[in-house]
Amino acid sequence: MRLLVLGGTEFAGRAVVEAAAGRGWDVTVLNRGRHAPVPGARSLVGDRTAPGGLAALADGEWDAVVDTWSAAPRAVHESARLLRGRAGRYVYVSTCSVYAWAPPAGYTEDAPLVEGAAPDAEQSDYARDKRGGELAAAGAFGPGDSLLVRSGLILGPYENIGRLPWWLGRIARGGPVLAPGPRELPLQYVDVRDLAEWILGAVERGLSGPYNLMSPRGHTTMGELLEACARVTGADAELCWTDPETILGAGIEPWTQLPVWVPPGSDEHDALHGADVSRALATGLRCRPVGETVADTWWWLRAIGGTAPRRPGRPAVGLDAGAEAEVLVKAAGHRL
């Protein structure tokens, strides 16, 4: 199988390249050459934001293209138009953020969508840009030869957003840790390697159209996630489980200051941890246990010196140590 990955050296793109190379596929990547290439892949250099940046793709044919672009839809539009007729399928890694906010718990691929940016538009906001990327891919390749992977929260090795790395780093420091409750709060995410394997399987099956791509609802809980972090780091950390009302009353921002966590019963929790993924499960999605995702991310983080890379343009995540200490004092009588 001949695969072209646009990007292919960071997080989701890298996981796809590694999985495809592991299957013995003929893998080509196009990127700006700023990161070390994945062994087993042929590298082409090009900047999709620059004039003539796709020149390296003037020749060649592939069975499929995987594109993880997250900015101006124009880049997807130009790539897809250039590769139309020379690639069998265009896989665009999108996001569940393309659904009109906030989709109710149990939402499927038929839920209402945001108004996407025009396929040839410049950058606007994340949700509209991703929907514009979907429109660009489907517009060039048609609905039968385009696959729209609407991922949710992605965790695992190579993460360049910082969510799981922040929790691992914080718990590794030990001491009292503000743990947002309840412990049994259900979480939904996908390990980046499971995402990659499903994508490759979907290419082999010739799948098309949109798919919600994350674990089943309640695949793990907030308690299981943080307890796994404590186990793998071996730290002398005390998880101080605190009720949502106390955390919100202290002005702590869910999802950003306390990564992954959003309070139960909120629209945000239904939207971020409540998608129906039966379509993906029926087409081969398999999700590994949370302990494996946490352990492998910790191994990778230690191997690179303990500091995760940060994707440019994305805000920092995590709670300041001083703010955490203040909340822990205030929350002493409100722990679960």
Backbone torsions as a table, in degrees:
resi	resn	phi	psi	omega
1	MET	NA	130.6	179.8
2	ARG	-98.8	119.5	-175.1
3	LEU	-122.8	134.5	172.5
4	LEU	-110.9	126.5	176.7
5	VAL	-115.9	124.3	177.8
6	LEU	-89.6	108.6	-169.9
7	GLY	110.3	-113.5	167.8
8	GLY	86.5	10.5	177.7
9	THR	-121.4	-7.0	-179.4
10	GLU	-127.7	146.0	172.5
11	PHE	33.2	-110.6	-172.8
12	ALA	-62.1	-44.3	179.9
13	GLY	-62.3	-42.0	178.9
14	ARG	-63.7	-41.2	179.3
15	ALA	-61.6	-38.8	177.8
16	VAL	-64.3	-45.0	-179.6
17	VAL	-62.5	-46.1	-179.6
18	GLU	-62.0	-42.2	-179.7
19	ALA	-66.4	-40.7	-179.8
20	ALA	-68.2	-42.6	177.0
21	ALA	-62.4	-36.5	177.9
22	GLY	-65.5	-24.9	176.8
23	ARG	-86.8	-2.9	-178.8
24	GLY	83.1	16.4	178.7
25	TRP	-73.2	157.5	174.0
26	ASP	-86.2	106.2	-171.0
27	VAL	-112.3	129.9	173.6
28	THR	-118.8	138.6	176.1
29	VAL	-123.5	143.5	173.2
30	LEU	-118.6	123.4	175.6
31	ASN	-158.4	-177.3	-175.7
32	ARG	-81.2	-2.1	176.4
33	GLY	75.8	24.3	-177.1
34	ARG	-89.3	-11.6	-178.2
35	HIS	-127.4	157.7	179.7
36	ALA	-62.8	134.5	-179.6
37	PRO	-69.7	157.2	176.6
38	VAL	-78.1	128.9	178.0
39	PRO	-56.6	139.0	179.1
40	GLY	93.8	-3.7	179.5
41	ALA	-113.2	145.3	174.8
42	ARG	-85.3	130.5	-174.9
43	SER	-105.2	132.5	171.1
44	LEU	-119.4	145.3	-176.8
45	VAL	-106.3	130.6	177.6
46	GLY	-170.7	146.6	179.9
47	ASP	-113.5	110.3	-175.2
48	ARG	-65.7	-15.9	-179.6
49	THR	-91.9	-5.1	-175.9
50	ALA	-107.6	151.4	175.2
51	PRO	-57.4	133.0	-179.9
52	GLY	72.8	12.8	-175.1
53	GLY	-69.1	-11.8	179.3
54	LEU	-104.8	13.3	-175.7
55	ALA	-57.9	-32.2	-178.3
56	ALA	-66.5	-14.0	179.7
57	LEU	-101.2	16.2	-178.5
58	ALA	-62.3	-29.3	179.2
59	ASP	-124.7	159.4	176.4
60	GLY	118.0	152.8	177.1
61	GLU	-134.5	145.1	-177.6
62	TRP	-139.8	154.3	176.0
63	ASP	-75.4	-29.3	179.7
64	ALA	-157.4	156.2	174.9
65	VAL	-121.9	137.1	172.9
66	VAL	-116.5	127.0	-174.7
67	ASP	-128.4	124.1	-179.2
68	THR	-110.1	16.0	-172.9
69	TRP	-55.6	140.3	-175.7
70	SER	-127.9	11.9	-178.5
71	ALA	-116.0	-133.7	-174.8
72	ALA	-56.5	127.2	178.6
73	PRO	-57.5	-23.4	-178.7
74	ARG	-53.8	-35.6	-179.1
75	ALA	-64.9	-39.7	176.9
76	VAL	-68.5	-43.2	179.7
77	HIS	-56.2	-48.2	-177.3
78	GLU	-69.8	-39.4	179.1
79	SER	-65.1	-46.1	-177.5
80	ALA	-65.1	-41.1	178.5
81	ARG	-63.9	-39.9	179.9
82	LEU	-64.7	-37.7	-173.6
83	LEU	-92.1	-7.8	177.9
84	ARG	-58.6	127.6	-178.5
85	GLY	92.2	-14.3	178.6
86	ARG	-118.3	1.7	176.2
87	ALA	-137.7	141.9	-175.5
88	GLY	-77.0	-31.7	-174.5
89	ARG	-150.1	143.1	178.3
90	TYR	-113.8	115.7	180.0
91	VAL	-103.0	117.0	179.0
92	TYR	-110.4	119.9	178.5
93	VAL	-82.8	103.8	-176.4
94	SER	-101.6	-145.5	-173.8
95	THR	-156.4	154.0	174.6
96	CYS	-71.1	-6.3	175.6
97	SER	-68.7	-10.2	177.9
98	VAL	-75.0	-9.9	176.8
99	TYR	-79.2	142.6	178.9
100	ALA	-56.7	129.0	-173.7
101	TRP	-78.6	136.2	-5.4
102	ALA	-108.2	127.8	179.6
103	PRO	-66.2	143.8	-178.3
104	PRO	-74.4	159.0	176.7
105	ALA	-54.1	137.6	-179.0
106	GLY	87.3	11.8	-177.3
107	TYR	-67.5	142.5	179.9
108	THR	-106.8	-175.0	179.2
109	GLU	-66.5	-11.4	179.4
110	ASP	-91.2	1.7	-179.8
111	ALA	-63.2	152.9	179.2
112	PRO	-57.7	146.4	-176.5
113	LEU	-110.7	159.2	172.0
114	VAL	-68.9	161.5	173.4
115	GLU	-76.2	113.5	-176.0
116	GLY	-74.2	153.9	171.2
117	ALA	-66.6	157.6	176.4
118	ALA	-60.4	144.5	-177.4
119	PRO	-55.1	-29.2	-179.1
120	ASP	-102.5	21.4	-175.7
121	ALA	-81.3	161.1	171.0
122	GLU	-81.3	177.5	-175.2
123	GLN	-67.1	138.9	176.5
124	SER	-129.0	-91.3	174.0
125	ASP	-128.9	161.8	-169.0
126	TYR	-55.6	-51.2	-175.7
127	ALA	-64.4	-46.3	-179.6
128	ARG	-67.0	-35.8	178.7
129	ASP	-67.0	-42.9	179.1
130	LYS	-64.8	-41.4	176.4
131	ARG	-64.6	-37.6	175.4
132	GLY	-62.1	-38.0	175.4
133	GLY	-62.2	-40.4	175.8
134	GLU	-59.7	-46.1	-179.3
135	LEU	-63.4	-37.2	179.4
136	ALA	-65.6	-45.3	-179.5
137	ALA	-64.8	-47.5	-179.3
138	ALA	-68.7	-32.4	179.6
139	GLY	-67.6	-36.7	-178.8
140	ALA	-81.0	-41.6	-173.9
141	PHE	-100.3	-11.2	-177.9
142	GLY	81.9	159.0	-177.0
143	PRO	-63.8	-24.1	-177.9
144	GLY	-81.3	-19.0	-176.9
145	ASP	-123.3	20.1	175.6
146	SER	-125.2	138.4	-179.4
147	LEU	-121.5	123.8	-176.1
148	LEU	-109.5	109.6	-175.0
149	VAL	-97.3	100.0	-176.9
150	ARG	-89.3	86.6	-176.3
151	SER	-77.0	155.5	171.7
152	GLY	-103.0	-140.3	176.0
153	LEU	-63.5	126.0	-180.0
154	ILE	-111.4	128.7	178.0
155	LEU	-127.3	167.6	176.0
156	GLY	127.9	-179.4	179.4
157	PRO	-56.4	148.9	-179.5
158	TYR	75.4	9.6	-178.0
159	GLU	-59.8	126.4	-179.4
160	ASN	-114.8	20.8	172.6
161	ILE	-99.7	-39.8	172.1
162	GLY	107.2	7.7	-173.7
163	ARG	-71.4	-64.2	178.6
164	LEU	-66.5	-39.8	175.1
165	PRO	-56.7	-35.3	179.3
166	TRP	-65.9	-45.8	179.2
167	TRP	-61.8	-41.3	178.9
168	LEU	-63.4	-44.8	179.3
169	GLY	-64.9	-40.9	-179.3
170	ARG	-66.2	-46.2	-178.3
171	ILE	-68.7	-32.9	178.3
172	ALA	-63.1	-27.3	178.5
173	ARG	-72.4	-17.6	176.2
174	GLY	78.5	-173.4	-179.7
175	GLY	80.0	-174.2	178.0
176	PRO	-65.7	130.3	-178.6
177	VAL	-119.4	125.9	175.8
178	LEU	-66.8	110.1	-178.8
179	ALA	-108.3	113.1	-175.4
180	PRO	-76.2	124.6	-175.7
181	GLY	-93.2	178.2	2.7
182	PRO	-80.8	160.9	179.5
183	ARG	-55.8	-38.3	-174.3
184	GLU	-84.9	11.0	179.5
185	LEU	-58.4	120.9	-177.2
186	PRO	-73.4	139.8	179.6
187	LEU	-120.5	153.4	177.9
188	GLN	-136.2	127.9	-179.3
189	TYR	-159.0	-179.7	172.0
190	VAL	-138.1	134.4	171.5
191	ASP	-67.3	134.4	-174.6
192	VAL	-58.5	-30.0	179.6
193	ARG	-73.8	-32.6	175.0
194	ASP	-70.1	-36.8	173.4
195	LEU	-58.4	-48.0	-178.3
196	ALA	-62.8	-45.1	-179.1
197	GLU	-63.8	-38.7	178.1
198	TRP	-65.0	-41.4	179.1
199	ILE	-58.3	-46.7	-179.1
200	LEU	-64.9	-40.1	176.2
201	GLY	-63.4	-37.1	178.3
202	ALA	-65.5	-37.6	175.7
203	VAL	-62.4	-44.6	179.3
204	GLU	-62.7	-35.4	-179.1
205	ARG	-82.5	-12.4	-177.8
206	GLY	73.2	34.3	-179.0
207	LEU	-73.0	155.0	178.1
208	SER	-146.4	169.2	179.8
209	GLY	85.5	-174.6	-176.1
210	PRO	-86.8	145.6	176.0
211	TYR	-139.3	127.2	167.1
212	ASN	-70.3	127.8	-172.4
213	LEU	-127.6	93.0	172.8
214	MET	-162.1	174.1	-177.8
215	SER	-65.7	165.5	173.4
216	PRO	-59.6	154.0	178.2
217	ARG	-58.3	131.5	-179.8
218	GLY	76.6	22.0	178.6
219	HIS	-55.4	-34.3	172.9
220	THR	-147.3	-176.1	178.7
221	THR	-128.2	168.0	177.4
222	MET	-61.3	-38.4	178.7
223	GLY	-63.5	-45.7	-179.4
224	GLU	-64.4	-36.6	179.7
225	LEU	-65.0	-51.8	-176.2
226	LEU	-72.0	-34.1	176.1
227	GLU	-66.0	-34.4	174.8
228	ALA	-65.0	-39.0	176.5
229	CYS	-61.5	-42.3	-179.8
230	ALA	-64.7	-39.8	-179.4
231	ARG	-65.1	-49.1	-172.3
232	VAL	-72.0	-32.0	-180.0
233	THR	-79.1	-24.1	-177.9
234	GLY	67.8	20.3	-174.0
235	ALA	-80.7	157.3	174.3
236	ASP	-88.1	70.3	-176.5
237	ALA	-110.7	142.5	176.1
238	GLU	-111.2	114.1	178.8
239	LEU	-78.7	111.7	-177.6
240	CYS	-97.5	91.6	-175.8
241	TRP	-70.3	123.3	-172.4
242	THR	-126.1	141.0	-175.1
243	ASP	-69.9	151.2	-176.4
244	PRO	-58.6	-37.1	-177.0
245	GLU	-62.1	-40.5	179.0
246	THR	-65.9	-41.9	-179.8
247	ILE	-65.2	-46.7	-179.7
248	LEU	-67.1	-36.3	178.9
249	GLY	-64.9	-22.9	177.8
250	ALA	-85.5	1.2	178.5
251	GLY	81.9	14.2	179.0
252	ILE	-75.9	134.5	-178.4
253	GLU	-89.0	119.0	174.5
254	PRO	-60.3	156.1	173.3
255	TRP	75.0	-41.8	-178.7
256	THR	-97.1	-56.2	179.4
257	GLN	-76.0	-30.6	172.6
258	LEU	-120.8	86.0	-171.8
259	PRO	-55.0	146.0	178.0
260	VAL	80.2	-36.4	-172.8
261	TRP	-80.8	132.4	165.1
262	VAL	-136.2	146.0	-171.3
263	PRO	-65.5	146.4	178.9
264	PRO	-64.9	148.9	177.7
265	GLY	80.6	-3.4	-178.6
266	SER	-89.6	158.6	174.5
267	ASP	-59.2	-36.4	-178.7
268	GLU	-63.9	-40.6	179.9
269	HIS	-66.1	-42.7	178.0
270	ASP	-60.4	-39.3	-176.8
271	ALA	-74.6	-40.1	-172.7
272	LEU	-91.8	-21.2	-177.0
273	HIS	-131.9	23.8	-174.3
274	GLY	-134.1	22.3	-177.7
275	ALA	-75.0	147.6	170.8
276	ASP	-82.3	121.3	-177.7
277	VAL	-118.1	24.0	-177.0
278	SER	-61.6	-32.4	-179.7
279	ARG	-65.7	-43.1	178.8
280	ALA	-68.1	-41.2	179.6
281	LEU	-62.0	-37.3	-179.4
282	ALA	-71.4	-14.9	-179.0
283	THR	-113.8	24.6	168.2
284	GLY	109.1	0.9	-179.9
285	LEU	-66.1	127.6	175.0
286	ARG	-126.1	132.2	-174.1
287	CYS	-117.5	122.6	-178.7
288	ARG	-73.9	160.5	-179.9
289	PRO	-62.8	151.7	-178.6
290	VAL	-60.5	-34.6	-179.6
291	GLY	-60.5	-34.9	179.0
292	GLU	-70.5	-42.8	178.0
293	THR	-60.5	-45.6	-178.6
294	VAL	-65.3	-46.5	-177.4
295	ALA	-62.9	-43.9	-178.5
296	ASP	-69.3	-34.0	176.5
297	THR	-67.8	-39.8	177.2
298	TRP	-64.7	-41.9	178.1
299	TRP	-61.0	-45.6	179.2
300	TRP	-63.7	-43.5	-177.8
301	LEU	-61.7	-42.6	178.1
302	ARG	-66.8	-36.2	-178.3
303	ALA	-64.9	-26.0	-179.3
304	ILE	-102.3	14.0	175.2
305	GLY	97.6	3.3	174.3
306	GLY	95.2	-7.8	-179.7
307	THR	-115.2	119.2	-178.5
308	ALA	-75.3	147.9	175.2
309	PRO	-65.9	154.6	-180.0
310	ARG	-117.9	124.6	179.0
311	ARG	-68.3	130.0	-177.9
312	PRO	-59.1	140.5	175.3
313	GLY	84.4	-3.5	178.8
314	ARG	-99.8	137.6	-177.7
315	PRO	-68.0	153.3	177.6
316	ALA	-67.7	149.3	177.5
317	VAL	-117.9	159.5	176.7
318	GLY	110.1	159.6	-175.0
319	LEU	-101.1	132.0	176.4
320	ASP	-59.9	141.1	-176.7
321	ALA	-58.9	-39.9	179.4
322	GLY	-64.9	-42.8	178.8
323	ALA	-65.5	-38.5	178.4
324	GLU	-62.4	-44.2	-179.1
325	ALA	-61.4	-40.6	179.1
326	GLU	-62.8	-43.2	-179.1
327	VAL	-67.5	-38.6	179.2
328	LEU	-60.8	-38.1	178.3
329	VAL	-67.7	-46.3	-179.3
330	LYS	-64.7	-33.2	-173.4
331	ALA	-88.3	3.0	-173.9
332	ALA	-56.0	-32.6	-179.8
333	GLY	-96.3	6.6	-176.3
334	HIS	-126.1	29.0	-177.9
335	ARG	-86.0	154.4	-175.6
336	LEU	-86.9	NA	NA
